[in-house]
Amino acid sequence: MLGLLGIVSDVKANINYDRQGNTLAEGTPIKRKYGLNWYEFYGQDSWRVKRNLTLTYGFRWSLFPPPWEVNGFQASPTVNLGNYLAQNAKNMQQGLGYADGPLISFVLGGPANHGADFYHFEKSDFSPRISFAYSPHPEGGWLKKLVGDGDKTVIRGGFGKVYDRAGMQLISTFDANPPGGLGATVQNPCCLPGVTDAQDVPRVTDVNTVPLSYLTAQLPDGVLPPGQFPQTPNPAGEAITWGVDQSIKTPYAYTIDFSIGRELSKGFALQVSYVGRLGRNLLTQRDLAQPLNLVDPSSKVSYFQAATELSKLARAGTPVNQVTSASVQTSAYWQHLIMAQGSATPGLVSGQSYVLPDGSTTNDVTQAVYALYTSADTYAGDEVVGLANVDIYYALYDTASNYYFFNGKVGELLNNQATSMFAWSSIGKSNYNALQVSLKKHASQGLQFDLNYTYSKSIDTTSGAARLGFSPSDNIGVPGSRLVNAFDPRGNRGPSDFDTTHQINANWIVELPFGNGKRFGGGAGSMADAVIGGWQLSGLARWTTGFPFTVDNGQFWPTNWDEQGSATIVSKPKTGAFRQPDGNVSVFSNPSDALNNDFIHTFPGASGSRNVLRAQGFAGWDMGLSKRWKMPFEGQSLQFRWEVFNVPNLHRFNVVANTGAGIGDGAPNLQQLPQQFGDYTGLLTQSRVMQFALRYEF
């Protein structure tokens, strides 16, 4: 419809500068080149304490300096953005917001500019490691029967600390997106009544002309921002940008294992193991300009609590005229914090009334705010726009055109300079614990195989952060990959995206019992043996229980300006793979019922329900048939192979390959139509494939 009417509702300009602040001509490429050096020192020794006990120990020192841009196209904020978020988290508990703190500025950084690095160079990444192997040798009794003679039983254990490397993710980010001061993205504002409504936005007048007036009209002096250092982005720019947390620490993990292995008769061996990996300081994407959960010092009510109460009323369909301060439990929040611009006294200017979006008036501040959360370019579940109406959009005013804000200041809860600034931070945690059982048969009598079983649990804060990029408008990756509430990382804690409770895999090689010296055709001559003898059958099989998945919140933003977050589950639907009347296959047995009854849009401050449901797991079975002929020439042979991948042509659906309502999350979302909710659009498996090979070796 927008295209048919020629409406230009969104205009964006990407600008690049050189180090001197000169604007580069349109289409001029940026030649960024990054440097990265890593150094590691390692020592190891083994000590054979006794004939049946060996200790192995080592120590590693890792030095991972931050990457840098060789040509000097690197900038750094003048404040540590990790500390900036931490300070704002403290301030909001005292009723202070972004307007009470400093603006963010940028200066040239990196070695080429004799400036600051992306983050602090950590020089204390020490990694101790120790392991042991012990083979008990009891002299007799039941213990000897249990563990066997000699070294038939081995007990092993180990502990280590291992460090990850964070630099590559930063290079990928800043190679695609210039840092502040060396680039700027300018976009017209969103959601302003009388400015961004359909009747107000410009129309296309020529197929090759974009109406930039819509964009430049929102800029100081009507011109694109200049490049300069120090660079202080527009204090009212409402930027959606990307940053880096200079307080990043090197991610690391503790690795733990303990196993008991027992050699059995006839070439069999059994091993039972515990394997653990505890990740700390893991890279996680969080919003360093997160909308604040400002607390009213008098009532101790927080913003998220007050906004949730309004959201519940809106979802119940409560009309504006029925919402009053007397009927809302958290109304003290609005009564204490909403003040006329520049005033330190709560309440209306004497003799005035608040003007509602429909033109009517009221003296009740809770009612006025509720109207801006439900009927002024916003809706229930999209509370962050309601917050913007009050905090930065000048939508709360009285009959004398006095404007009202939190604490009487523009941009207290929403950072008016940058409404969103997701960045890499090292605050993630993960815990993996597993029981592993392995039964092996060594090659003998024409047969060898491995049979493995794993029972495990993996829990983390986010799973996919290091695989993600930056986008100014969409979720990237599956829901839950970025923190929707930077002040509550634990709210996103749940099963890892890759968590599978049970896994079974096996591999085998069988020499077929045909040909000379075998069970069948043991007396075959050379010609017959060349046909029926020497065949091998090999195989590989794997099966897992279902992978976890999250339902996306859809195009609803209750908490964060740029991250929709996950939906909240209220009852657990039946999941799996279910063919629907239209021929599609859904993860839900009843998609319409699941959408309408099992999930709700998440309330302000909450993170939703991450990975609480299970879809299908993986299943695969591959086979190979081969034979080798020795040639009459020394060291030469001819081999034939026939391989079949996915022998039974199994189909296992991939729930995170789904596409939603144009959001790009890769998972079911509350924006889908009821009959399409949870439809699979991708597979974990591939269709059956056969291949034949003839190989001559010499």
N, C-alpha and C positions, 0 to 999 in steps of 0.2 A: 504494500500500500504506500509506503514511504517513497519507493521508486516511482510509482505511477504518478504521484502528486509532485514529484521533484523536490521533496522535503530534504533538507540537509540538517539533520538533527545532531550530528557529531562531527566536529572538525578538529583535526589534530595536526600539529606541526612538529617534526623532529629536527632539531638544530644541533650542529656540531661546531665546536670552536677549536682554534689552535691554542697553544700554551699562552699566547699573548692576549687571548680573548677575542680574536678576530673571528667573525662568522665565516664559515667555509661555504663556498658556493654549493648550490644544490647539485647532488650527484657526486661530489668530491669524495673519494674513498678515504677512510681513516686507516693509516698503516700502524696498527698496534702490534707490538712484539713483546712477548713476555719472557722473563728469565726465571729460572727456578733451580735451586741447588739443594740437594739433600746429602747429608753425611751420616754415616753410622759406623760405630766401632763395636767390635764384638769379641768376647773371649769365652772359651768353653773348656771344661776339663771333665774327666771321668775318674772316679775312684772306686776301685774294686775292694770294698770293705772286707768281704769274705768271698769264698768261692761261689756262693749262691746269692750274693747281694752286691749290686752295683749302683752307685750314685752318679748322676750326671748333672752338672750345674753350669750355668753360664750367666753372663751379664752383658747387656747391650746398652750403648749410649747413642741415642738418636738425636740428631740436630736437623730440624726442618725449618730453615728460615722462610719467612713469608715470600711469596712471589713478588715480582715487580715488573713494571712496564719500562722497557729499555729506553724508549724514546721520550719518556717524561710525560706521557699522556696518563697521568695518575694524579688523583686528588684525594684528600682526606678531610673528614669533618673536623672542626675545631674542638669538638667535644667527643669523648668516648661514648658512642651510642649505646653500648651495653650499660654503662653507668648512668646514662641519660634515662633509659627505661627504668632502671632500679630506683633512681631518685624520684621519678614521677610516680612510681608505685608507692613510695613512702609519702610523697606529698598528697596524693589523692586520699590517703587515710586521714589527713588533716583538713580536708576540704579545699585543697589547692589544686589547680589544674595547669594546663599547658600555657595559658595566658599569663600565669604567674612566674613562668620560667624563661630561660633564654631562647633566642632563635638559633637555628642550626646554620652554620656557615661552613664554607669549604676553602681550603688552601691547597696549593700544589703539593703533591706528596711523592714519595719514592726516592731512590738514590739519585736519579738524574736531576731531581730538583732540590736535593739535599733536604728532603722533607720526611715526614713520618711514613712508616710502613703501613700496610693494610691492617696489621695487627701485631701484637707484641711477640717478639722472638723468644720462645720458651726454650731454655737451655738445660732444663732439669728432667728431660725425658729418659729416665733410667728404667731398664727392663730386666729385673732378675728372673731367672728361670731355674727350676730344679725338678728332677725326676728320679725315680728309683725303679729297679727291677729286682724282684726277690723270688727265688724258687725254693719253697720249703722242702726240707729233706727229713721227714720224721723217721724214726727208727723202726716203728711198728705200730700195731693197734689199728683202730678204726680210722685215724687220721691218715695213716699211710695208704689205706685202701681208698680213701677219698681223693688224695692228691696224687697218688701213684708213685712209682719209682723214679729216681733220677730227677730230670728237669721237666717232667710231664705237666707240672702246674707252674704257672708264672703269674705273679702278682705285680702289677705295674701301677704307678701313680705319677702325676706330674702337676706342676703349677707354673704359670708364667704370666707375665704382663706384656702385652703387645700394643704398640702404638699405630694409629692410622695416620694418613697424610691428608691434610685439609686443603692444600694449595690448589689442586686441580679444579675443584668446584668454583673457587673464586676466579680463576683464570677464565673459565667458561662463562661465568656471569658477566664479568667486566669487559670481556672481549666483545660480547654482543650488546652491552649496555654501557655507554660512557658514564663515568662518575660525575658527580655534581661539579659544575663549573666548566667542564669540558663538553658538556652536552645538555640539552634541555628538551623536554617534551611538553608542548603547550597544547591544552585542550580546553574547549569551552566548558563552562560549569554545567552541572547536572541538576535536574529536579528543582528548578526555580519557577514558581508560578508567575506567569506574566512575562517570562523570559524564554523558557524552554518548552512551553506548550506548543502544540502543532500550529496554532494560528500565529505564533510569534517568530518561529524560526524561519531562516531564509529559504528561497527556492533556487533551484538551478536555472540559470538564464542562458548558459552556453555549455555545450557538452565538454569543452576543454577548460572551463573556468570553475574553480572552487570558490565560493563566496567567503573569502577570508575575513570580511568585515565582522562576521558573527564571532570569529575568534579574537581578532584584535580589539574589538569593542570591550572585551573583558580584561584587557591588559593595561597596565599603567601607561598613560600617554598614547595608547593605541598602537604601540610598536612591540615587536618581538624583543625578548629580554637580551641585553648585551652580555657578552662573556667577559669576565674579569675576576681577578683574585685580589683579596678574599672575595668569594662569591657568596652572597646571602640570598637564597631563593626567595621569591615573593612571599611575604608573611601571610598573604591571603591567597596563595596559589592553589591550595587544595591538591597538591601533587600526589600522584600515586607512583611511588618510586621504589628503588631498591637500594639497600645499603649494606654495610658490613659492620659487624659487632667487633670493635677493636679489642674486646676482652676475651676473644676466642682463645681457648686452650686446646692443646693437641688431644684429639679423641683417643681413647685407649680402652682396652678390655682385659679382664682377668680370665685366663683360660684354666680350667680344672678338668682333670680326667683321672679315673681310677678303674682298673679292669682286672679281672681274673680270667686267665686262659687255661684250659685243660685239654691236653692231648688225649684223645680216645683211641680205641682200637680200630683197626682196618682203615687207617688213614684219615679218620675223622678228628675234628678239633672244634671245641666250643669255647666261646669267649663272651663274657657278660661285662658290660662297661657302664660307667656313669660318665657323661660328658657335660660340662657346663661352660658357659661363656657369659660373663657379666660385663656389658658395655657401659662405659661412663664417658661423659663429656662428648657425646655423639653429636654430629652436626644436625641441627634442627632449624627449620625455617619458622621464625616468629616475627611479629610485627612490632618494630621498635617505636612506632608511633601509634600504638594500639589505643582505640577510644578508652578513656579512663573510666574506672568504676569509682567515681568520686563519692566520697562519704560525707553526709551531712553531719557536722560535728555535734549538733544539738540532739537530733533524734537518733543518730548512729545508723540511719537507714542508708544503704548504698544505692548508687544509680541502678545497678542491675536488679536489685530488689524492687525499686520503684517502677522501673520500666516493665518488669515482668507482671506486676499487678495490672498495669494498663493493657498489656498484651492479652492477659486472660480476659479482661472485660471486652476487648475488641473481638477476640475469637468467639466470645459468647454472643456477639452481635448487639452489644449494649449501645443504644443511641447516645449521642453526645449530650443531649439535654438531660439524661438520667445519671450522668457521671458528675459527682460533686465531691468536694473535699471531705464532706461528712461520710460519704459512702465508700471511700477508698482508704484502706488501712495505712498506706504509705504516703498519704497526701502531705504529711509534714515535710517531706523531702522537697516538694515543689514550693511549698509555702515559705520554707526557710532559705532556699537557694536562688529562686528566681527574683532578679532585681532589675530595675531600669538601668540602661546602659550608663556606666559611670557612677552609679549609686552604690552605696554599701548597705542600704536598707532594703529588706525584702518587701514585696508587695507593690501594689499599684501606685502610680502617681496620683495624688489627691484629686478626686473629682473625675477620674477617667475610668474607662472599662476596656477590657481586652476585646479585640476584634477577631471573630472567628472566621475561618475560611469561607463560610457561606455569607458573610457580611453581617451576621447578627453579633451581638455583644454579650459579655458576661463579666462578672466581677470575681468569678471563681477561677483561680489560677490552675487548679487541677483539671477542670473542665476545658480550659483554653489549651493546655498542653495535650490533653487527650485528643482534642480535635486535630491538632497538628501531627499526632501519631497515627491517625486513622483516615483522614479525609483531605490531606493536602499533598498530593502526589506520593502517597505512601499507603500502606495497608498492614493489616495484622501479620506479624512475622517478619516485617521489614523495618524493625524499630530503629535501625541506624539512620535511616532517612528522616524518621521522626525526630531523632536526636539532632540531626543537622538542621532541621527546620527551626529548632529552638536555639541551637548553639552557634551556627555560622550563617544561616540563610536569611536572617532578619525577618522571619515569618511570624514572630510573636511581638505584636505591637498593640498600642492602645488607640483610643479615639483621637488622641492628640499627636499621633505618630511618634510616640516615645517607644523605643525598642527595648526588649527585655531579654536578658541572657542569664546563664548561671553566674552567680557572683557579680552580675552586671558587666561581664567581660565577654567579648567575642572569642570563641575558640577555647573554652575551658576544658571540655571533655573531648572534643575532636581537635586534633592538631591542625589548625587552619593553614599552616605552612606545608604540611605533608599529611594528608588524611590517612595515608598508608605507606609504610616503609618496611616491607619484609626484608629480612636479612639472614645470613648464616649466623647462628649462635651455637655454642657448644654446651647445650644444656640437656641433651637427650640421654636417656637411660634405656637399657635393655637387659633382660634376663632370659637366658636359654638354658633349660635343664632337660636332659634326655637319658633314658635307659636304652641301651643298645645291646642286642643279642645277635651273635653271629655264629652260624654253624657252617663249617667248611669240610670239604672232602678233597684231600690232595689227589693228584692224578695217579690212579692205579686201576688196573683191570678195566681200562677203557672209559673211565668216568672221573670227572672232577666237577665240583660245583661250589658256589657260595650262596648261602641263604641268610638274609639279614632282616632284622625287625627293629624298628625304632619307635619308642613311645616318648613323646616330647611335648614341651610347652615353651613357646617363645612369646614374651610380653615386651612391649616397648612403648615409647612415647610417640614416635613416628617411624615408619619403615622406609619410606621412599624419598626422604629429603635429598640425599646425595644424587638421586637420579633426575631431579627436577630442575626446571629453568625458571625464568621470571616472566610473568605476563601481567600487564596493567589492569586486566579486566576479568580473567578467567581463573578458576581453580586449575592447577596443573597437577596431573596425576590423579590418583584415586582420592576420594574424600578422606580427610584425616592425615594427609601428607604434610600439611602446614598447620600450625597451631592457630585455632580460631580465637583463642583467648590467651595472650602472652602472659597474663598474670596467673594463669592456672594450668601449667603444663600437665599436671597429673590428671586433669579432666579429660585429656586425650589418651590416657594410658589404656591399653587393651591388647588383645592378641595381635601379634605381628601379621602383616599382610601375607607372609609366606608360611605362617604357622600351620602345620598339619599334625594332628594328634597321633595318628598311626601311619607308619610307612612300612611296606614290605617290598624288598627287591631281591632278585635272584639272577644268577648267571650260571651257565653250564656248558660243558663240552662233552659230547658222547661219541666214542668211536663205535660206529655201527658194526655188529658182530658178523660181518660177511667177508669172505675171502680166505686166502691161504693162512692157515694157523688159527682161524677164528672158529666160532661155534658153528656157523653155517658156511658150508663150502670150504671146510678146512683143508680139503685135499685138492683144491682148484689149481689148475695149471697157470702158467704165467699169463696166457692170453685171457683166460676167464678171470683171473685175479685182477688184471688191468681194468676189467669192466666192473666187477662187483666188490672189489676190495679197496681199503684205504679211504672209505667215506667217513666224514665227521659231521655231526649235527650239533650246532651251537645255538644258544638262545640267551635272551635277556628279557626280564619281566619286571615291571614295577607297578605298584598300586599304592594310592594314598587315600586317606579320608579327605573330606571336603576342605577347600580353602575358605578362610573368612572373608566377609565383604561388608561394606558399609553402604547404607542408603544416603545419597546426597540430599541436602536440604532444598535443592532447587534454587531458583532465583529469588531467594529470601536472605536478607542480611540482618539478623537480629543483634549481632555483637560487633563484628568487624567490618570495616568499610570495604575491604576487598576480598574477603573470604566468606563464602556462604556457610561453610561448615557442614556438619552431618545432621541428618534427621534424628529425632528421638523416638525410640521404639517404646510402645506402650503395651503391646502384646506380641507374642512370638508367632509369626506365620510359619506354615509348613513350606520348607524349601527343598529344592532338588532340581529336577529337570522335568517339566510338565508341558506336554503338547496342548496348545490352545485351539479353540474352534477355528481360528483364522489360519492355522497351520504353523504359526510361530511357536517357539519353545521358550517358556518363561522359567525363571528361577523360583517363582511362586506358584503354588498349586491353584490359588485363586487370586490373580493379580489385582482385580478391582477391589476385592474385600481387603487385601493387604494394604493397598494404597489408602483406602478410606477409613480403615479401622485400626490398623496396626502401627501406624507412624503418625507423628505430629511434627510440625515445624518447631525447631528448638527455641527455647526462650532466651532472652538476653543474658549473656554471661555464661551460659551452659555450652558445653562442647558437643553435645549429642551423643549418640550411641555408636561407638567405633568398633567395627569388626565383631559384632555380637551374633551375626548369622553366618551360616555355612552354605556354600554352594557345592558344586561337584568337585571331586578331586581328580587326580590324574590316574590313568590306567594305560599301560602299554605292554605289548608283547612282540618282540622281534625274534626272528629265527634266521639261521644260515645253514646251508648245506654245501660242503666243500669236499674236493678230492685232489690229491696231488699225485702226479706221475713222475717218476725219476727217468730222466733222459739217459741214453747210453753214452753221454758225454759227462765227464767228471764235473761235479758241482752245478749241474744244470737240471732244472725241473720245470714242469708245466702244472699250473694250478687252475682249477675251475671252482667258481663260487657262485652260488645262487642265494641271494639275500632277500628277505621279505620283512618290511617294516610295518608294524601294526597288523599282524597276521589276522586277527578277527575283525579288522576294520572297525575298531571301537570309536565311539564318539563321546568325548567329554567336553562340556561347554565351559567357556571362560567368562565368568560374570563381569570381570573388570575390563573386558573388551567391549562392553556395551557402550552405546552412545546415548546421551540423554537429550534434553530439549535444547540442543545447540550449545550446551554449556562446556562440553569437552572433558567432563570428569572421568569418564570411562566406567561408570557404575550406575545402577538404578537411581533415579532421583524423583523427588516429589513434584517435578514439573511435567512429568510424562502423563500421557492420557491413561485412564484406568485400564483399558484393554491392552496397552503396550507396556505397562509397568513391569520392569524386570525382564523384558525380552532379551534373550541371548543374541549377540551378533558376532561372536567369535568362538573359537575352539582352542582347547588345550592340546588337542591331538591333531595329527595330520591323517589324511586318508591313506589307505593301504598303498604302499609302493613296493614294487619288485625291481631288482636289478641283477644283471648277470655279468660276470667278469671272467676273462681268460687271461692268465698272467704267466709269462715265460720268464724264468729267473736264470741268470747266468753270471 
